[in-house]
Structure formats: structure tokens, C-alpha cells
């Protein structure tokens, strides 16, 4: 369960992984092992994103600087499951990236077609007043959400917040006190990629990806101990909302670990990029019936 939303499986896709186009969304919809369909973070207008290569996988984890390539919120608002799809929650990830764009999207008629919104408050394109990451500064984070909630009349329920990776105890305390207890999201997703990592190809003498001098968000197994800790840290503090784990899940055992430390659901990103939608069947069976 994500708040009051009943998922059809404990696992579903992470935003950004194979969920940008109609074909991607249709494919996720057709798999009975996928508990919800979550979209790529959307903006007002469609975006091509950054130059290629902008995604790389070194076999252990991934790096990306996709640049918010997406089809625009009107497309995601008008997508409907294919007739042979499985009825499951449809969640639209909203990036903005500016505050006023976020408000435009959240108050649009198109957004009414979804079951929930995952508000991406950890996208590298949303910068706080001091140039850092919005959600790393809980005062900025509070102010950002206060204005959005006022403008939308708090009508965007149910919604969740996609959080960045946190490290220090006070970041969990401050986020709960200043943000979660104030705005009561239905869920939080822990966590977005680790910002500004670097994968470097020594044979070529250059970074794996082209945009931003090769710096990008690191996901996959590199991220797992961090996101697992983030779930556990929020759970220990008895947050009122559901917690979704996201980071480095490729086996049923990974899913169980997230569940055991407090996750109500788990998202899969890098492994889905690597092996396609079939990973859900394998991981679901391992999770449900043991092994791995
Ligand atoms: C992108 C990357 C992110 O980590 C995110 O949260 C949103 C968008 C991107 O580069 O497309």
C-alpha cells in the first residue's frame, strides 16, 4: 500500500527507467508482476534531453545525465492502459522543473487522470536558493512545498515526494519536522540517484557519458546501502507516510531487505534498464517464493 493506494505487486518501476514513451508504459501495464506504472518525470513541454551518450552501466551500477527527456505532461495525462493491460495504479512523476511549472502541471485537468503524483524534489534541475539541492535544505524545501500547496489548494492528494539520498541524522529529523509533518504526503521514495558521480573509461581516456563533463546521477548497486539506510532511518523515526525503497534492487533478496527495514513497496531502475520488463517476473518470484 502507498497510503490508501493498493498496489497490485510489491515491486514497480523507478521513475526514469523505461517509462518515457507510450510503448514503455504499455509494457509496464501488461506485466502482472508490476505493481504500478510510474512515469518519467515530466515537464510542461516535451524535451529531447541531453546529448548522447547520457546513460552508462558498468555492470555494477549506472550513471545518467538524461536532461529530463520526456513527452510533456499532457502526454502522460492522456495515456491510458492498453486494453490487455492489467488495472493497476498509475503514478505521474512531476519534475517542474521550476516551481511555477510544477504548479501549472499539478493544477491541470490532465493530472486528474492519475491515481497519484510522485513529486520529484530531488531532480538536479531544481535548485534551492543557495544553489544546492532543494531537498537538502529543509527550510527551502518547506517554502517550496508551502507555495505549491497554497497554489494547488492542497488538492493534489494522494502524492509522494521523491527524496535525494541523505547522510546525516539531522537531515532525517529536519525533513520530518519541517516537511513531512507539515504537508503529510502519502509516501516518500528513498531515494533519487547520488548526484555528480563519474564513470570513466580509461581505454578511451574520457568519461562514459558526455553531458556535464561526465558527471551524473549514480544508481544501481552503488546506491543500495544508502537508500536502504534512508528507508531504515525514516522508519526508525516512525514517519506517518508509506516509504518506497529505490536503489540497487536486482534480486528477490534485495526486495526483502527493503521490506524488512520498513519499505511498503520497492522500485526497480537500473536492473529494468539492463534487462527489460521481464526482470519483474524473476524478481517477484524470488521475493515471493525464496531463493537468491
Ligand atoms: C533526470 C535525472 C534525475 O535523477 C531525476 O530525478 C530527474 C531527471 C534526468 O536527467 O532526466
Boltz pocket constraint, residues with backbone or C-beta under 6 A from the ligand:
constraints:
  - pocket:
      binder: B
      contacts: [[A, 16], [A, 41], [A, 64], [A, 65], [A, 66], [A, 67], [A, 68], [A, 69], [A, 95], [A, 120], [A, 122], [A, 123], [A, 124], [A, 192], [A, 193], [A, 217]]
      max_distance: 6.0
